[in-house]
Amino acid sequence: MLPLIIIACLLASASCNTEESNNELYLTLNKNLLRSLETQEGLPNPSVHLALRLSNYHNLAKESEHLNKLKNDLHNDIQSSLSNSKAVVGIMALYTLALKSSCYDIHTVTFTVSEKSESLLTHLKKQLEDEKDHIASGHRPLTNYYQYSLGVLALCASGVRVNHHVSNKLVKAVQYEHFTYGDHESIDTYAMAGMALQCVKDAGCNGLITFQVNTALIKVKQKLLASRRTDGHLGNEFSTGLAVQALLAMGSQAAEYASSIEAMRTGARSNTYHNPMAISQMLPALQQKSYMSVKSKQCDNEDDMLVLEPIDPVVVLPSETKVAVMVEVVMSSGATALYSVDVPKGSSLLEALELLKGKNVGFTFEKESSLWGPFLSAVNGEQARQSDRRYWHLSSDGTALGQGVNDFKIEAAQNISIKNTSY
């Protein structure tokens, strides 16, 4: 009898140690997100705010400070975009979810266009209607189905009934597998569509629409589970967070996403997720939450014990080891140009491109900012714009990059391809 008691105690101890280790990991990720607020460039990131507010740990003073930046800086940027008739359904949806996660009264938020002031939710509905109409006439959204799904989710999570014509366009997109980006399926988009349609289903709809939504949700779940790699990631390291969020929102059994959560933990411990946007999509999933959670978010009795300890600045000396990088640029016409540059080992791809540009060999590029960091907008004078359904596809030795130009590190000699690609 005694050995059984000892074994039970050992098992309980191991379980407690594992849980404690996981909680310490989540706390570290939370602190990394908080620190990113102090070093972020450009506009405040609503996705980071959303993750901080959905977390179990809080520094309410810093979160309140960031909320004010969102209400000012990001609000003004959206106002400017609306005044210039730009399609901004994605960032407007994230802004809505971020405000709601702080229990802010979103009905008091307004934008003024053509001297007419209307609420945030009214503008979000109009953005979705414009997207829906463009799907009907041009067979695709003005932006993309990821942003469209995000808009549906934000509207639904705010308690607004989504026009069934709007949700039906999303159902049809799932049915006909329109969630492709380049030559591969977008797991991120399937995940966001899953959360949006689950919210629509939970809000209640008539029998026929419920059947169609259920059919689409089954397909979304199949797509997500079919994308699982041998290491547990769904799609890739950077789509797993949203994919697990979707599985959680759709009520999946723990066994269906347990290996994916473990894969994220393993990646986090090896510092795979140093990009704040990546952490912001992963942290809610690790804490068994999703963007759907804002629908019932309460902001009372929150833990406010999270303190950032001062850290010594890390001075990174450039590596003395140089690696050779070949860069191939493929224009929309198919014309190619080859360049070579030696870069310090550990350089980011962005740093490598800057060095190549500085060699004055005819290579030029321009970049723009995004929530994920800088991305290439023009190379050698040619643009690849979303409005033209084009982007610069990046690959290393034939494998598509899963990270942005500022996150991908060059540790060995390789061939980088930059190709103007349609989608």
Disulfide bonds with the S-S distance in Angstrom:
Cys103-Cys299 1.99
Cys156-Cys199 2.15
